[in-house]
Amino acid sequence: MRPIYFAHGYREREAPFNAYFGKLMSKHGFIPSLDPPSDDVNSAKLERHLRHTEGIVGILTAREGGPSQHILYEISMAIRARKPSLVFVEDTLGEDILPNGVLQCRFSARSYVREIRDHFHWLEILKGYMGDQQLPRYRVSSRQRYCVLTGTDDLSPEINKGIAELLAKRGYRIIDISKDNSPVPFPGSLHYDIGDADLAISVVSSKAVSSNYALGVAQSSLVPNILLAASDYPITPSIPEEYQRRLISNKTVAKSLEVVDRQIELYEEDFLEIDSEGKAEKYADQLVGVSRPTGHYSSDIRTQIIQEVTMGDRYEANQVGAQGPHAHAHDMTFNQVWNQTKDQIDLPTLAKELNALRNEMQKSAKEAEDFSEIGTVATAEIEAQKGDGPKVLSTLAKAGKWTLSLAEKIGVGVATAAIKAACGL
C-alpha cells in the first residue's frame, strides 16, 4: 500500500465523491492520507504530510463562488514539490482552473459511477508516473530532528529565546540561518542543511537577503514552514489566509510565543489514513453529519471524526464521556450545545415553528436537495415534539443555507436560533 495525499472538500454534497474516489484509490493500492476538518490549519502541517506521500489526488467540485481555494492551494503545493498529481474535476467547471501540466480527469456529479472505467484508467496513469517502488527520501537519517530559522533577526531577543525554548522542549535542534553570513548563493552544504530540515520557522517580513534566499530554498524543497511576520505584512488575496504569515509583535512577547507554540502544535498533528474501503465510507458518513454551510468547524470535530473512523464501536469502560457502541462524541457535542442554549429554545414553540417552516419549504422545493432539507426539518420537528433537545440540534446541523434563509424570511425566531446554534453560527 502506498500513501497518497487526498485533497477534498468537507461539504455534505461532496461526501459521496470522497467515498467513491477513496475506494477507487484503495483498490489501486493507495492509502489516501487526508486531514479531517478542524478549527485551524497552517501550511507547515500540509507540507509535512505531502512530503511523506508519493503524490496527490484531488477532487475539485463546483461551488457557489468557484472551487475551493484550499484545495487549489494543496494542488499548488504538489506542483511546487514536483509531486505526481491527479485531479478529478467536476465537468461543469471551466477549463482554466488548473495549469495544463496537471493530470486531470472530468467527472459528472450525476453519473460519476458510470464513468468508473475512465477513473480507473487515470489512476493507473498516475500509478505509472510513480513507478513500481516507492523510493525513500535521500537524507542523513542519523541526525536529530531539527528546525531551520530564517529572518529571526527581526524579532526581539526575548521572542528569539522563547522560540528556542519551545523547540528544545519538543526535541528540535536549531540551525539559525539568520546568523549565517554566507554570501548568496549558499554553498551546497548549507542547501542540504535547509532542504533536509524537518521544520522551518521563517519571518517573511525580514529584509535580509540571506534570510529571503534561505526561505526560497526551504519553499522549493517543500520543507514544512511556519511563516511569521513582525509587522503588518500583506497577504496574497488568492490564497486562504490560514496558509500565510501569522502576525506576532515584539511588544507582546507572551502572546507572540503562544502563536508560535500553536503553529508548531498544528504542524505536528497527524493526518488520517484511509487504509480500507470501509473507512472511506465511514469518513464520508461523518462528513455528512458535521458539514457546515460556513465551512467553519469547532475544535472537537476533528477528534470526533478520527475516533469514529478509526475506532468504530470500540470503547473503554473507564473513559470519561460517551460509553458503549451506541454512544458517540457527536452526541456529547450536541448535549453541550443544548445545555448552553436550552434557556433560549422552547421545544414546544420550536416544534410549531418547524412545522410552519416545513410547510413553507414544500411550496418552493424544486431540486432533490430541497426535499432532502425538508426531511431534515421534519425529523427535527419530531424530535422537538419528543422533547429531545440534543437530537433536535444534531438533526438541524445538517440543514443548509436555504433552510436558514427561509426561516429568517418567514420570521420563525426560535427555529432560526436553533438552526444557528446547531450549525455553530
C-alpha positions in Angstrom: 0.0 0.0 0.0 1.3 3.4 -1.0 0.4 6.7 0.9 -1.1 9.4 -1.3 -2.3 12.9 -0.3 -6.0 13.2 -0.7 -7.2 16.8 -1.3 -11.0 17.0 -0.9 -13.9 19.2 0.3 -15.8 18.8 3.5 -19.3 19.8 2.4 -22.2 17.4 2.5 -22.7 17.3 -1.3 -19.0 16.3 -1.7 -19.1 13.4 0.8 -20.3 10.7 -1.8 -17.5 11.8 -4.1 -14.9 11.4 -1.3 -16.2 7.9 -0.5 -16.2 6.9 -4.2 -12.7 8.1 -5.1 -11.4 7.0 -1.8 -12.5 3.4 -2.5 -11.0 3.6 -6.1 -7.7 4.7 -4.7 -7.7 1.8 -2.2 -8.4 -0.6 -5.0 -5.2 0.7 -6.7 -3.1 0.0 -3.7 -3.1 3.7 -2.5 -3.6 4.7 1.1 -5.5 8.1 1.0 -3.9 10.4 3.6 -6.2 13.2 4.5 -6.8 16.0 7.0 -10.3 15.9 8.6 -12.0 19.3 9.2 -10.7 21.3 12.2 -10.9 24.8 13.6 -7.4 25.8 12.4 -4.7 24.7 10.0 -1.4 26.0 8.6 0.8 25.4 5.5 3.5 23.6 7.5 1.1 20.9 8.5 0.1 20.2 4.9 3.7 20.4 3.6 4.8 17.9 6.2 2.2 15.3 5.1 2.6 15.9 1.4 6.3 15.4 1.9 5.7 11.9 3.2 3.3 10.8 0.4 4.1 9.7 -3.2 1.7 12.2 -4.9 -1.6 13.8 -4.6 -5.2 13.1 -5.8 -7.6 16.0 -5.6 -11.3 16.4 -6.1 -12.5 19.8 -7.4 -16.2 20.4 -7.3 -18.4 23.2 -8.4 -19.3 25.6 -5.6 -21.1 28.9 -5.4 -18.3 31.4 -5.9 -15.9 28.9 -7.5 -13.9 25.8 -6.5 -12.3 25.6 -3.1 -9.2 27.8 -2.7 -8.0 25.4 0.0 -7.9 22.5 -2.5 -6.3 24.7 -5.1 -3.6 25.6 -2.6 -2.9 21.9 -1.9 -2.6 21.3 -5.6 -0.1 24.2 -5.9 2.0 22.7 -3.1 2.2 19.5 -5.1 3.3 21.5 -8.2 6.0 23.2 -6.2 7.2 19.9 -4.9 7.1 18.3 -8.4 4.9 15.5 -6.9 2.8 13.4 -9.4 -0.7 14.8 -9.3 -4.2 13.8 -10.5 -7.2 16.0 -10.1 -10.8 14.9 -10.7 -12.6 18.0 -11.8 -16.4 18.3 -12.0 -17.5 18.7 -15.6 -19.4 22.0 -15.0 -16.2 23.9 -14.1 -14.2 26.0 -16.6 -11.1 24.8 -18.4 -8.7 27.4 -17.0 -8.8 26.4 -13.3 -5.6 24.2 -13.3 -2.3 24.5 -15.2 -2.1 22.4 -18.3 0.8 20.4 -16.7 -1.5 18.9 -14.0 -3.0 15.5 -14.9 -6.8 15.9 -14.7 -9.9 13.9 -15.4 -13.5 15.2 -15.6 -16.4 13.6 -13.6 -20.2 14.1 -13.6 -21.9 14.7 -10.3 -25.0 12.8 -11.6 -23.3 9.9 -13.3 -19.8 9.6 -11.9 -20.3 5.9 -11.0 -20.9 5.1 -14.7 -17.5 6.7 -15.5 -15.6 4.3 -13.3 -13.6 2.8 -16.2 -12.2 6.3 -17.0 -11.4 7.0 -13.4 -9.6 3.6 -13.1 -7.6 4.5 -16.2 -6.4 7.8 -14.9 -5.4 6.3 -11.6 -3.4 3.7 -13.5 -1.6 6.5 -15.3 -0.8 8.2 -12.0 0.5 5.0 -10.7 2.7 4.6 -13.8 4.3 8.0 -13.1 5.1 6.9 -9.5 6.9 3.7 -10.7 6.9 0.3 -9.2 8.6 1.1 -5.9 8.5 4.0 -3.5 11.9 5.5 -3.0 12.9 6.8 0.4 13.9 10.4 0.7 17.6 10.9 0.3 18.9 12.2 3.7 21.2 11.5 6.6 19.0 9.5 8.9 21.3 9.6 11.9 20.5 13.3 12.6 18.4 14.5 15.5 15.3 16.3 14.0 16.0 20.0 13.6 14.4 23.3 12.7 15.8 26.0 10.4 15.2 29.6 11.5 15.3 32.4 8.9 14.7 36.1 9.3 14.6 35.9 13.1 16.9 38.9 13.5 13.7 41.0 13.1 12.5 39.5 16.4 13.3 40.7 19.9 15.9 38.7 22.0 13.0 37.7 24.3 11.0 36.2 21.5 14.1 34.5 20.0 14.9 33.0 23.3 11.3 31.8 23.8 11.2 30.2 20.3 14.4 28.3 21.1 13.0 27.1 24.3 9.8 25.9 22.6 11.7 24.0 20.0 14.1 22.5 22.6 11.2 21.3 24.7 9.8 19.5 21.6 13.2 17.9 20.8 14.4 20.0 17.9 17.9 21.0 17.3 18.2 24.5 15.8 20.1 25.8 12.7 19.7 29.6 12.6 20.3 30.9 9.1 19.6 34.4 10.2 23.0 34.5 11.8 24.9 33.0 8.9 26.9 35.5 6.8 27.4 33.2 3.8 27.2 35.0 0.5 24.3 34.3 -1.9 24.1 31.7 -3.4 24.8 29.5 -0.4 27.3 26.6 -0.6 25.9 23.2 -1.3 26.3 22.0 2.4 24.0 24.8 3.6 21.5 24.0 0.8 21.5 20.4 2.1 21.0 21.5 5.7 18.0 23.6 4.8 16.4 21.0 2.4 16.9 18.2 4.9 15.3 20.1 7.8 12.2 18.7 9.5 10.7 22.1 10.0 11.4 25.8 9.3 10.3 28.9 11.0 10.6 32.0 8.7 10.0 35.6 9.4 8.8 36.7 5.9 8.9 40.4 6.8 12.7 40.2 7.1 14.6 42.3 4.5 17.9 40.3 4.9 19.0 38.9 1.6 20.4 35.7 3.1 17.2 35.0 5.0 15.0 35.5 2.0 17.3 33.3 -0.1 17.0 30.6 2.6 13.3 31.0 2.7 13.3 30.3 -1.1 15.4 27.2 -0.7 13.1 25.9 2.0 10.0 26.6 -0.1 11.4 24.9 -3.2 12.4 21.8 -1.1 8.9 21.6 0.5 10.3 22.0 4.0 7.3 22.4 6.3 7.5 26.1 7.0 5.8 28.2 9.8 5.5 31.7 8.4 5.6 34.7 10.7 5.7 38.4 10.3 6.7 41.0 12.9 4.9 43.8 11.1 1.7 44.3 9.1 2.9 42.2 6.2 0.4 41.9 3.3 -1.3 38.7 2.3 -2.0 37.2 -1.1 -5.7 37.5 -1.8 -6.0 34.3 -3.9 -4.6 32.1 -1.1 -6.5 31.3 2.1 -5.2 33.3 5.0 -4.6 30.2 7.1 -1.7 29.2 4.8 0.1 32.6 5.1 2.0 34.5 7.7 0.9 34.7 11.3 1.4 38.1 12.9 3.5 38.5 16.0 4.8 41.5 17.8 8.0 42.3 19.7 5.8 44.3 22.1 3.7 41.3 23.2 6.2 38.5 23.9 3.9 36.1 25.8 1.1 36.3 23.2 3.6 36.0 20.3 5.1 32.8 21.8 1.6 31.4 22.2 1.1 31.9 18.4 4.3 30.2 17.6 3.6 27.3 20.0 0.1 26.8 18.5 1.6 26.7 14.9 4.1 24.1 15.9 1.3 22.1 17.5 -0.7 22.3 14.3 2.3 21.2 12.3 2.7 18.1 14.4 -0.9 17.0 14.1 -1.2 13.7 12.2 -3.3 13.1 9.1 -6.0 10.3 8.9 -5.1 7.4 6.7 -8.0 5.6 4.9 -6.5 2.2 4.5 -9.7 0.3 3.7 -12.9 0.9 1.6 -14.9 0.7 4.8 -13.0 3.6 6.3 -13.8 5.7 3.2 -17.5 5.1 3.7 -17.3 5.9 7.4 -15.4 9.1 6.7 -18.0 10.2 4.2 -20.8 9.5 6.7 -19.0 11.6 9.3 -18.6 14.5 6.8 -22.4 14.4 6.2 -23.0 14.6 9.9 -20.7 17.6 10.6 -21.0 19.6 7.4 -21.3 23.3 8.0 -22.6 25.8 5.3 -20.0 28.3 6.5 -17.0 26.0 6.3 -16.1 26.7 10.0 -15.7 23.8 12.4 -15.5 23.6 16.2 -12.3 22.3 17.8 -13.7 18.9 18.7 -15.0 18.0 15.2 -11.6 16.6 14.1 -11.2 14.4 17.1 -14.8 13.1 16.7 -14.2 12.1 13.1 -10.9 10.4 13.8 -12.4 8.4 16.6 -15.4 7.3 14.6 -13.4 6.3 11.6 -10.5 4.6 13.3 -12.2 3.1 16.4 -15.7 2.3 15.2 -17.6 0.6 18.1 -14.5 0.0 20.3 -14.7 1.7 23.6 -13.2 1.6 27.1 -15.4 1.4 30.2 -13.2 3.8 32.1 -13.2 6.6 29.5 -14.8 9.9 30.5 -17.7 10.8 28.3 -19.5 8.5 25.8 -19.5 4.8 26.6 -20.8 1.8 24.7 -21.2 1.1 21.0 -24.1 3.5 20.5 -22.7 6.5 22.4 -20.8 9.0 20.3 -18.7 12.1 20.8 -21.1 13.6 18.2 -24.0 13.2 20.7 -21.8 14.6 23.5 -21.1 17.7 21.4 -24.8 18.5 20.9 -25.5 17.8 24.6 -23.1 20.5 25.4 -24.6 22.9 22.8 -28.1 22.2 24.1 -27.1 22.8 27.7 -25.7 26.2 26.6 -28.8 27.2 24.6 -31.8 25.4 26.1 -32.9 28.6 28.0 -33.4 30.4 24.7 -35.1 27.5 22.8 -38.6 26.4 23.9 -39.2 23.0 22.4 -43.0 23.1 22.0 -42.6 26.5 20.3 -39.8 25.2 18.2 -41.9 22.2 17.0 -44.7 24.6 15.9 -42.2 26.8 14.1 -40.5 23.9 12.4 -43.9 22.7 11.2 -44.6 26.2 9.7 -41.1 26.2 8.1 -41.6 22.8 6.6 -44.9 23.8 5.0 -43.3 26.9 3.6 -40.4 24.9 2.2 -42.8 22.5 0.4 -44.2 25.4 -1.5 -40.9 26.3 -3.2 -39.0 23.0 -3.3 -37.7 22.0 -6.7 -34.4 20.2 -6.5 -33.7 16.8 -4.8 -31.5 18.6 -2.3 -34.5 20.8 -1.3 -36.6 17.8 -0.5 -33.7 16.3 1.5 -33.7 19.5 3.6 -37.4 19.3 4.1 -36.8 15.8 5.5 -34.2 17.2 7.9 -36.6 19.8 9.2 -39.4 17.2 9.6 -37.1 14.9 11.6 -36.1 17.8 13.8 -39.8 18.7 14.3 -40.5 15.1 15.5 -37.5 15.3 18.0 -38.8 18.6 19.3 -42.2 17.1 19.9 -40.5 14.3 21.9 -38.6 16.9 23.9 -35.1 15.8 22.9 -33.2 19.0 22.5 -29.7 17.5 21.7 -31.3 15.3 18.9 -33.0 18.4 17.5 -29.7 20.2 17.2 -27.9 17.2 15.9 -30.5 16.9 13.1 -30.6 20.7 12.3 -26.8 20.7 12.0 -27.4 19.1 8.6 -29.7 22.0 7.4 -28.4 24.1 4.5 -28.4 27.7 3.6 -31.8 27.5 2.0 -33.4 26.3 5.2 -31.8 29.0 7.3 -32.6 31.8 4.9 -36.3 30.7 4.6 -36.6 30.5 8.4 -35.3 34.1 8.7 -37.6 35.2 5.9 -40.8 34.0 7.4 -39.8 35.2 10.9 -39.7 31.9 12.9 -37.3 33.2 15.5 -36.9 30.2 17.7 -36.3 27.9 14.7 -33.8 30.4 13.3 -31.9 30.5 16.6 -31.9 26.6 16.9 -30.5 26.2 13.3 -27.8 28.8 14.0 -26.9 27.1 17.3 -26.7 23.7 15.6 -24.5 25.0 12.8 -22.2 26.9 15.1 -23.2 30.3 13.7 
